[in-house]
Amino acid sequence: MGKLILVPTPIGNLGDITLRALEVLKTVDAVLAEDTRTSGRLMKHFEIDQKLIPFHAHNEHRMVERIVERIAGGDTLAIITDAGSPGISDPGFLLVRACVEADIEVESLPGATAFIPALTNSGFPTDRFIFEGFLPPKKGRNKRLEGLADESRTIVFYESPHRIVKTLVLMAEFFGEDRPATVSRELTKLYEETLRGTLAELAQHFETTPPKGEMVIVIKGKE
């Protein structure tokens, strides 16, 4: 029987990939990739000749059983996403769960993920925090934020640039306009930036400055 290996990939700076990750990607039988075009560029950069199998949000449900059978048959497969650690706001959870249920070994490599540098750079307490990932795009956003309004731990969210203003305005409504927060964008890239202020100030900033790049919002817990 083979095994499944979760391999984090850089969130921007290609120098953040680990030597162990490169070795795994070279030696496994195949690599499951969220976007084979994006992963193909990564492989080409590191001169890795490897078979890439599309595995993303639109096909993972129907692919899981087939992949589990292949690993049970002896193949060792790696899974990568476009950036960061598989399973963290990206495909991976369903496959890991299926492998665990089938008594297939799962190995998870440490590596890049966006919320850790954003959290440690925020200046807010890091001894206790919660990671919420992306809010629901439509239905359920208000309910989720309402349930977090009295949370005393530092709260971390992911958000896309085209929703950042609306999300910050909504957060100010539920958490208070004066709640301290940070927004980190383009982490590890050339134009990496962390903005600090209240939720109201950050919302106002992005209303006048077109946002670019994926965002990580870190909010100080309620005192």
Buried (B, 14 or more C-beta within 10 A) or exposed (E): EBBBBBBBBBBBEEEBBBEEBBEBBBEBBBBBBBBBEBBBEBBEEEEBEBEBBBBBEEEBEEBBEEBBEBBBEEBBBBBBBBBBBBBBBBBBEBBBEBBEEEEBEBEBBEBBBBBBBBBEBBBBEEEEBEBBEEBEEEEEBEEEBEEBEEBEBBBBBBBEBEBBBEBBBBBBBBBBEEBBBBBBBBBBEEEBEBBBBBBBBBBBBBEEEEBEBBBBBBBBBBE
